[in-house]
Amino acid sequence: MSWVKFIEGDTTAFEQIYNEFVDDLYTYGTHYHTDHATVIDCIHDLFGDLFGNPKIAKEVNVKYYLFASLRRRLHRDKTAQDKLSNMQLQEALSWSEENNLELEELKEAQIVLLREKFEKLPNRQREVLFLKYYMGFKYEDIAEMMSINIETCRTLSFRGLKQLRLELNSPEALSVIFLLFFHNS
């Protein structure tokens, strides 16, 4: 029987058994596992581990033995891949959480700095900026509330924003921080 010769290390028996079952094993494996390269690797590993291995039973249904062995290998491989994917996901989430904490701390520090600078603005500039960006009023409404003309209202807003921009040294940071400040108060 070629199985006995196969497990004893006979290369002719190896070739015969491999050629007889490889296509069916591949077809079966691709139905069980979506990664075709993994299926091929598992088939090759299976034959490599069985060939010349005297610990393998001599009286077996060869086809059943090979299919069952391939199924176990694919299952182990899939389990290992799932664990690896879960670990990678956990690491990504952990990194994301750490990164989010750092961003939150940075955001909070920027908000504190912005509020400090905002509080140093003249009262009327502060009031216009507050009504415009926090309360969402139009310049016309603000001008009416403050009993000033619309151009004065725009000028106060412009000067307040310009002063904050100078104080914070970054026009880009100012726009982001300004939105954060007024939407998180």
C-alpha positions, 0 to 999 in steps of 0.5 A: 500500500502506498500510504505505508510507504508514504509515511515511511518516506518513499518519494514515489508514494509521496508523489502518488498520494499528493497527485491523487488528493491535492486537487480535491483537498484544494477544492475542499479547502477553498470552501472552508477558508477564503484565502486560497494562498493559506489553503495551499500553504496548509496543504503543503504543510500537511504533506510535509508533516505527514511524509516520513512520519512513523507516528502516523497510523498505518491503517486509515482511510487516507482520504478521510485522514487527509481531509480531516487533517486539512480541516483542523489545520485551516481551523487553527490557521483561521483561529490564529488569524482571528486572534491576530486581527483581534490583537491588532484591533485592540492595539489600534483602539488602544492607540486611538484612545491614547491619541484621543486623550492627548488630543483632548488634553491639547484641546483643553489647554488651547481652550483655556488659553483662548478663554484667557486671551478672550477675557483680555479683549475690550468689553465691546469686542468680547460682547460682539464676538460672543453674540456673533459666534456663540449666540449666532446673531447677525451683525444687524441684530448685534448692532441693534442690541448694542445700540451701535451701527452695523459697521462699528459692530463689524469693526469690533468683531474684526479687531477682536479676531485680529487681536486673538490671532496675534495673541495666539500666533496661528490663524489656523489654530485660531479658527479651530480653537475659536469654534471649539471655544464657542461650541463647548462653552 
